[in-house]
Amino acid sequence: MNNKEKFKLWISNNLADKSGTTSSYIASLDWLSDKFYEKNKITKKSIFEIEDISLISNLHTEVKKIQRDKNSFIYNKEAPSYGEKYFYSASLNKYKEFLKSKYKIDDVETKSKMNLQPITNQKDFNISDFQTACKNAGLVYTDQLITRFVSSLLTKPFVILTGLSGSGKTKLAQSFVQWISQEKSQYRIIPVGADWTNREPLLGYPNALKPEEYVKPDSGVIDLILQASSNPGLPHFLILDEMNLSHVERYFADFLSVMESNEGIPLYDEKKEVKNGVPPKLSVPANLFIIGTVNIDETTNMFSPKVLDRANTIEFRINGNQMKGFLNESKELNMHALLEDDKKTGKGANMAQGFIDLSTNKSFATEDKDEINATLLKFFGELQKTGAEFGYRSASEILRLINQLNALDHEFTTSEKLDIAIMQKLLPKLHGSRRKLSPILETLGNFCAKDSKGIADKFRKGDYNFTEEEILYPLSLEKISRMYKGAIDNGFASYAEA
């Protein structure tokens, strides 16, 4: 049976008054098919061959406008149901209901978004194109920071952006997802609320009063995940802004669990029949990338080791030279520069499949393996003294991060790649009292220089030049120095700081 025949059967089963209605609906839709074929660039010969609900919705909107125009073809005496000008709108509305019933979908836009066709002329992912796009948009980031961010996403699809408020954490996430997406439906930017005490804001809940209904969250996260599952060749992004306004484990525990188990998130009893397209178990696909932005102050909550262990944590800081450059060359932000002329498709959308291909590479770093392993073992031994040592998962992800950094930028030295890995995967779990941390931080600081003599004495002063050639890991040493100063001044230190 084709859709026209199925539609006839659906009408006869669902309408109380069937006298002449079925044939009138069919005739009306056939008439509309001829009139709208060229105007709307429909590639099908008949409306009944269209299964995209959004296209039918567009036709419905146009028909409702035309119904008010007495010069329109609807008032043609040869038209079916002449004199019943609202019948065409009713016919389209019934056909939409039929399609929703056919696919068990209650959201008009969901069906059209479920199957996206990647834009043509796909090419390999090139980080320099995004770096250039950021500069054109007036965004002020170093090339290294951008490369760290993208490499972290490719290593594991969960990244936390922390650091100074107003330093561009959310803008970096927003700019990348806009640049690489071909449709807005590929991403959601969701502000986390302080009242998020369970998973309902992200995953909804089964309706106890209507067992056939699952209440989807207004955030659209379930639709985003379902769309990502239907389009494995395209990246999808969930950005949780101010992620730590509530305790992360309260609303995000299911996601943290499936990151390791690769199992689905159970939503409701499999024996129930839910009509709005929500499956009983929600699988989180590999092409869904989660980015959390974090500010640290008296209104926020700290991350547990469980969360930090599953993410790459990137800290945003601004030094004096960067602020001077910004003030001298500041220009208005133009996020449209990240998009094509249609203002919908990102300029990097033709690299989306290349980005996904890179993310599937789970190889470990092979270059300079001996140096990398020796450095990690050295840090492991020292971190173990505070109970902040890393496990097999972190070790594997460090090696993959180094491999991804090398894939995006071959000019990174081994020391630079190790520096980034130490900063993002090893130091974030450090916190504690002055007595506990100070000796550890001094030793770790010594590890960051070629010649460790007197390094601790130098960074105690707080004005040490971290760019000197003798420094192996300047990012890490600068952070260790700040943490050390915090421990001395306040009696306590943590990686997270305001």
N, C-alpha and C positions, 0 to 999 in steps of 0.2 A: 504494500500500500504506500502511495506517495502521501505527502503532507496534506494535499487537498482532500483526499479520501479519509485520512485520519482526522482531519478537522471536521468533516461532515459527521463522522461517528462521534467525535467528542461533543459536538453541539447537541446531537440527539440524546446523548447520555447526561448532559449537564444543564439543558434549558427546559424549563417547564412548558413554555409555549413554543411548540415546534412547527406550527402551521405556517408554511411558507417561509419561515425564517431562514432555514438552512440554505435554500436556493438563493435567497436575497443576499445573504452574506457572501456566498461564493461569487455571485455575479458582481457585487460591489468591489470585491478584491481583485477580480479579473480586470474590471474597468480601470481601477486605480493602477494596476500593473502596467497597462499600456501608457497611461498618462505620465507616470513617474519614471519610466524606464531610462530615458536619456537624461532627464533633468538631474536625477540623483546618482547617475553613473552606476546604476545597479547592474552587476554583471550577470544576473539571473534573468530569465525571461518572464518569470512570474513571481509575485510576492510569496506564493506558496513554496518557492524554492529557497527562500531566505530564512535562515534559522538564527540569524544574529538579532537578538531582541533590541539592541540599541538602534539598528537600522529601521526596524519597524517603529520604534519610538520616535525617530526623526520624522518618518512619514506621517505618523499620527499627529505630531506637532504642526507640520505643514498643512495637513488636511483641516485641522481645526481653524487655522488662519484663513484658508480658502473658503471655508463654509460661511464666512462673514462677507465674502465678496460676491455680489450678485452677478458679476460678469464672468465668474469662473465656470469651468466645464461642468461642475456639479449641477448647475442650473440648466444644462443642455437637456432638451426634451427626450433625446435618445438615450440619456444615461439611465441605468437601472435605478429603481427607487426614486425616480424624478419626483420632486416635491417633498421628499423626506431628506432634507439637506444634512441632518445629523447622523444619518444612517451609515455614512462612510466612516465617520469617526468611531461609531459603535462597532463596525465590522473589524477595523484595525485593533480596537481595544480587545475584542473577543479573540482575535488571532494571537495577540500578545498573551492573553490568559492561557490559551492553548499551549503556546511554547513554554511558558513557565511551568505548566502542569506536566508537560512532556519531559522537561529536564529537572523537575522538582526544585525550581528556583523561585524565590520570592523577591529577589532584587533585580530590577530591570536591567541594570548595567552589568551584573555579574557574568552572564552568559557571554556577552561580547568581549569581556576582558579575559575570559578563561583561556582563550587560544590566540596568542599574539604571534604574528608572523615577523621574524627578525628582518630588519631592513636589509636591503641588498648591499653588495660591495663590502662585505665584512673583511676586516684585515687584522693583522696581529696587534695586540695591545702594545701601546707605546706611551710610557709614563711622561715623556717630554711634551707630548701633545696636551696633556692635562696641566702640566706645569705652566705651559704657555697660556692656556685658557684662563688659568687663575690670574696671571699677570694682566691679561687683557680685561678681566672683570674688575680689576682694582683690588684684588685680594693679596694680602701681604703674608706670604709664607716662604720659607726657604725651600729650595728644591729637595734638600735632605728630609725635611719634615714631611713633605708630600710623599716622598718615596717610602718613608717609614710607615706612613698611614696606609698606603695602598698595599705594601708588602705584608703588613699585619693582617689586612683583610684576606689576602690570598693564602696566608698561613693557616688561619682559623677564622671562621666567620663571626667572631665576637671581639670587638675592640672597644676599649674604654678610653675616652679623651678627658683628661683631667688637667688641672692647673689654674692659672690666673683667670679670674672672671673678666670677660670682655676681650680675651686674647684670640678669639676666632674658632673656638672648638666646634660649635654648632655650624658655623658658616663653612668650615672645611667639609664636614659631613654632607651638608646640604648641597654644596657646589659639586662634589663628586657624584652624588646620586643623580643630580639634574643633568650633569654633563654626559653620563654614560647611559641614561635611560631614554628609551624611545617613547614611553608613555608615562604620564603622571601616576598611573595605576601601579607602577613598579615600585613605588616607595610610599612610606607613611612617616611623617614626623609627628611624634606623639609626646606632649608634655606630661611627665609623670606627676601625679598628685600626691600630696602628703597623706591623703586618706586612703591610699591604695594598700589595703590590708590583706587582700587575697588576689587570686588570679582573674577574677571577673572582668576587670577593666581591659585585659588583654584577650581573654578566651571566652568570655560570656558564661552562660549557665543554662541548664535545662529548665524549662518552664514547668513547675510542679503542677500548675492548674491546667495546662494544656500539654499533655505528654507527647503530642505529635509535633511540638514546637521546641526549637532550641533558640534561645535569645542570644543573638550575635552582639558583640560589643560595638558601641558607636565608633570606636577607634578604627574599625575596619581591618583589624589584624587577621582575623580568620579568612576574610576574602583575599587578603594579600598572600597568606600562606597557601591557600588553595590555588591561586593564580600561579604562584611560583612553582608549585608541584606540576601544574599543567604545562609549564614553559621552562623545562630544565636547561635550555640553552640561553636563557636570559637572566641576568642578575636582578634580584629584588632586595629591597632594603627596608629595615625597620630601625628608625632612629628614635631612641628614647631620650628625650631632652630632660635634663636635671634628674638623671636616673636615680640618684640617691636621696631625693626628697622623702622617699619612703624606704623602709628596709627592703632591699632588693630580694632577699630570700622569700619574702612574704608573697610577692606577686610574680616572681620570675623563676621559682624553684623548678617548675616543670621543664622550662627551657634549659636550665642548667643540667638537669638530669639527662635529657635526650641528646645533649651535645656529646655525651660520652657513650650512651647506650645505643643510640640510633633507633630507639624504639619510638612508637607513636605516643602522643599525649592522649590518654583516655578522656573523653568528654561526657559520654553518657552510656547507659546500658545498651549493648549491641542488640538486644532483643527488641528494643523500641524502634518504631519507624518514624523518623523525623522527615518532614516534608520540605524544609527550606534548604536542602542541599548540604547540610553540615554532617560530615561523617562521624561515626561513633568514636573513631580514633584518628587524631590529627597528626600526620607525619610532617616533621619539619625538614624540608628538602635542603640539599647541600648548596643550592643557589640562593638561599635566603641569608643575607648578611645583616648582623645586628650591631648597631653602633650606639653606645651609651655616652652621653656627655655628663660631666660631673663638676660641680663646684663644692668647695669645702668651706663651710662656715657653721655657725651655731644652729642653723635650721636643717642641716643635712645629717645623714647617717654614714658611718664608715662601712667599708666593704670587708667582708669576711675573707679568710684565705681561700675558701671554696670558690668564691667569685673570682678573685684575682688570679687563681691558678688556671682558670679556664679562659682567660682573656690576655690580649696584649694591651698593656697600659701605656699610653703616650701622654707625657706631660708637656703642657704649653707654657713656655716662659718667654718674656720679652726682655732683651738686654738694652743697654743704653744706645748702642749703635743702631739697633733695629728701630727703636723709638725715634731717634734722630732722623733716620731715613724716611720713616713714615710721615713725620711732621713736615719734612722738606718736600716730599713728593706725593703727599696724600691727594687722592682724587675720589670722586663719588663712586660708590659701589654700583656696578652694572651687572647684575646676575643674568640678564638676557644675553650677555656676551658668551655664556656657556651653551646657548641653544642655537639651533638652526633658525633660519628666517621665519619658519612657521611658528616659532616660539613654543613649540611643544616637544620636538625631538632634540635630544642633546647632541652636541657636536661630536661626542665620543661614542654615540650609539652604534657606529659601525665597528667598534672594537669590543662590543659587549661579549660576543662569543669567544673572542681571544682572551678576555678577562676570565671567563668561566673556565676555559681550557687551562689557564695558568693555575687557577684555584684547585684543580683536580690533581695537580702535581704534588704528591706527598713525599717526594724524595728527600733524603737527608743530605746535608752538606758534605761534599767530598773533597773540595779544595782545602789545602792546609789542615787536613783532618787532625794531625798530631798536635798542632798548636791550639786548635779549637778545643780538643779534648783535654789537654793539659790545663788550659785556662778554666774550663768549667769545673774540673776536679778541684782546682785550687780554691775557687769561690765556694764550691759545695762544702769543703772541709771547714771553712771559716763560718759560713752561714749556719752550719749544723750546730755550732756552739750556742746559738740563740734560738734554736728550734725553727729556724726559717729556711732550712735546706729544701731543695727542690726534688721532686720525684721523677719517675720515668716519663710521665706525661709532659712535664715542663722541659725536660731534657730533649725529648723528641721534637717539641714545638720550637725550641731554640734552634735546633739543627735545620728544621724546615724554614724558619724565618731567615736564617743566614742564606739558605739556598734561594729563597724568593728575592731577597735583596740583591743577590748576585744576578738573578735572571732579569731584574728590572734595570740594574745599573752595574755594568761590568767594571766600572772604575772604582767601586768601593774596595778599600784595602781590607785585609783580614781583621786588622785592629778596629777599623770603623764598624765593620759588621758585628764584631764581638761587643763593642761599646754599646751599640743599639740594643743587642740582645740582653746584655746585663741590665741596662737601664729599663727595659720594658718587661722583662720576665723575672729577674732575680731581686732587684731592689724593692719593688712594690710591696712585698710582704714584710719588709723590715719595719718594726715599731717596738717601742719599749722605753724603759727608764734610762736615765743617764748612766747609771752604774752598769746596766746590761748592755747598752749599745755602744758607748764611747770606745771601749777597747776594740770591738768588732769593726767599727767604722774607721778607726785608725789603720787597722790591718788591711781592710778593703781599699782604703785610699792608697796605701803603699803598693797594692797590686796594680793600680792604674798608671803607674809610672815605670819607665825603663829602669831608672835608678831610684829605688825607694828611700834612699837616705834623706831624712829631713822633710819628706813630703808632708807628713802629718803636722809638723811644726809650721810649715808654710800655709797649709789650708786652714789652720786654726785662726790665722790673722784675718781671714775673710776677704782679702784683696788680691788673692793669688791669680796669676795669669794662667788660665786653663788651656790656652792655645799654644803653649810652649812645645817645642819639638820633643822634649823628653817625656811628654804625657802620651800614654798609649790610649787611654779611654777618657777623653775630656768631658763628654756628656755625663758619664757615671761619676767622675771625680767631682765635678761641680755639684751634683746632687748629694753626694756623700758629704761634701763640705758643708752644704746648707743644713743637712740633717744633723751633722756633728755640732754645728753652732746652735741649732735648736735644742739639742740635748743638753748642752752646757748652760744655755740661757734659761731654759724652761724646765729642765729636769726630765723632759720627755721628748721623744722625737718620733715622727712617722713619715713615711713616703708622701702621704697625702698632706698637702699644706694649702692654706688659703692663698 
